[in-house]
Amino acid sequence: MNDKVEIYCRNNGRTIAAERGSTLLEIYRISGVELKEKVMCAIVNNRTERLDYRIYSPKEVEFLDITNPYGLRTYVRSLCFVLSKAVHDIMPEAELKIEHSISKGFFCHISHPCGENMVQRIKSRMTEIIAEDMPIDKHEVRTAEAIRLFSEQKADEKVKLLKTCNNIYTTYYSMGGLIDMYPYNLVLSTGYLSVFDFVKYSYGYLLIPPSDSNPRIPYTVERQDKLLGAFEEQTRFNEIAGLKYIGEMNTAIKEGYAPTMIKVMEALHEKQIARIADDITNRFRLNGNARIVLIAGPSSSGKTTFAKRLSVQMLTNLLLPVPISLDDYFVNRERTPVDENGELDYESIHALDLELFNEHLNALLQGKEVEIPAYNFESGTRTYKGNKIKLDPSSVLILEGIHALNPELTSQIEERFKYKIYVSALTSISIDIHNWIPTTDNRLLRRIIRDARYRGSSAQETIARWKSVRNGEEKWIFPYQESADAMFNTSLIFELAVISRHAMPLLASVPRDAEEYNEAYRLMNFLRLFTQIPERDIPPTSLAREFLGGSSFKY
């Protein structure tokens, strides 16, 4: 019997022979691969695996460090386990909640008040746990046994999840006598986690991972108090409704409360949109300000439907919304900037004719008539078709686009005329007490469904483009979100339970041999946690309809 197995290593293009049954870590040590940082995990045949995964047959392997998104995810979730262990060791009766990503870190609550001295004790204990290089062991047991273990730990939200997700077996992790569940692979031991910070932040705490620009130091905290406020408003609502975690929502769905859940969330959205419309109206009527409403947000955040619903609310306040499309102000193709790959960069703010745009805005504010251009994407040229507009005394311009909050877009317009709104899908439900759902996952799933339904793009194609989309958001959108006068969270607590029905077959179509399969597989595993609900009770004006179809708005 041949005791060797061939491994093709994508990192260096080499094929190596390893002992059959070798772990990924053992193979890494003989592979000749030199990563920039410490190895965290590996992709095996387009699926992320832990470093103790054993190889028994020929495989294609790529080793990952923290500079790769999958490696970073492994690092961050492992660091969360270390924080949980430190809090448990110092304050055994305290409850730690890790809620969402913000300010370059992860926002946490601890049920017991912690002064600066206690924060330092927690941080010191984390440092000790890492220095001890404690093993993080992975266990797979029958779900009934996992339910028993987490019941003993009084982890009710995990028990509800396990009882409703219908898995025969469950994976959990243990470290120093503490157990927890994580939806991703963790590192083999705490010694892999050398860089972090833990600080007081607003009314909670911030767990800070390594910086992407320099993984050997933690991120520098960037204050995002308005964004935190938007998250907190949704969190308070979820707590009152008893729908903080997937297990709680699954239970509510199985007990027949889905229609009520949908009605309440849609009513909450309408109330929030009306409140923003009232604020715009008050500023407009008091002193003639807020003549231009600027709406920005990342991809698949629901900007278009939000703008339409806001316009309806403004009409009820006797204001006349006048939409202007930024796409009409693209420069001719020969003047369009190119990205680092030499491709035309329509995401750049410099793809717009900023001079003409500001000239037109000022003319409109002065009561003049303006002919709005139209951009022909086939020819890459600007044309004029007699589309003339003029504002009357009750008119308010509505501008929606990724650059809407960038001060360079409206640099020649007085600030008093602007009302700025940041829109995003700030995912409002968590998996459990230590596992949040990234807002990017919510938006990526929306985009996969929308692109397949309206743009003829496969899930594989959408996933392949997502990194470029995210890079554009980091450059052109996120730096300006805190300048907003209002923030609106477009996520709906029930939407992932609806989205799963549409997204699962699209994700399942991604070929097994495609690089994008890894992300599709991860998303499918995540969506399997939800009890699905039909969309029949979602109204035609819902933000969810922008992606699911069936909207009463025209796009």
C-alpha angles and dihedrals in degrees: 000000000000109000093192130084128195118239122190109208113208092195094070104008092244129137112216134184116233134179111272108257094027117151121241089249091055090048091048091056092058097035099085090229115147113197123192091238137017115303112257106176141326141239110236116191088339096311126104113241136182119254093251090061108124124225119218102160137032111297142173110235136187119186117217135203131188093283089071118077092235092048090048091050090053090050096047097048090047089051089053089057090052090051090049090051092049093050090047092051094049100034108020093180096048122103118223119204121189104197116172148328116276141146092013090303144064120273117230139187124205115197093219118065112256124200123199090273091057091047089055091048090054091048091048091050090051089052090051093049090051092047090052089057091220115198116249104210125201120217132187115197139158109283091241088061092047089052089053092049095049092043088058088051089050090236093152096171090056092047091053090049093050092048093052106038094068098221118155093208131031132201121218136166132228132201127173094340095314122110130200141159125239128179092222137054116273129212119269096248141358093257089080090069108073102143126063145106134214119200143162111263126182108304092342142024138278126223105203123202128200118294117255090223092052114011091191093071131046122254119271107246115250114200113240102170097153092051090047089053091054091051092047093052090056093043091054090051092050092050092051091047092046091236105117097125139038093248091056091049093046089053091050091049093050089050091055101256097122095102091051091046090053094048093049094048092048090049090050090053092049091050092050093048091049090051091055091047090052091051091051090048094050093051091046095050099040098056110351093261129132093055091146122050112200116198120189135167142139127278117302093007092129097251094150097053091042090054091051094048091046089052090054091052091048090053089055086056089053094251120132113226114211113193123212122189116221088207088073090066099058113133118242113282096255088061096046111116120238128226129233090280093054093252123135106269109215088164091069117098087225089067084076127078094240094177094055092041093055091043090056094046092052091047091052092049088053090056096255126140116248132193108224115216126228124219120223107210093192095057096026092229138119119245136182121226102174095269099157125174135183127182121237121206093274097044124119122188116230115205118181125181146104093274097045094111095042105110090216090066094063100021094140095050122092112249093233090068093056129087110185125203127186115204126190142147099252097186106238104199132061132212091232141322094297101030122073125187111242113239088226090063090055091050095043091054091049090051094048090055095042094047092050093047101042109015104039093239123142123230088250091057093047093049090048091055096043097088091056090047091051092049089054091050092052090051104039109022117025097055090065103041096099090059090069122118089211137016125207125195108213096187118111120211092229100042100094089055087056097038092055091067091057100034101049097070091044092051091045089058093065106109117251091232094052121104089230091061091086092062093042090052092049092051093047091052089050094048091051087071091070128084102228122236128192120247098229093107094051108105120235091246094057119122087232089066091068086072104024096046128233096096121155089215122088116233 
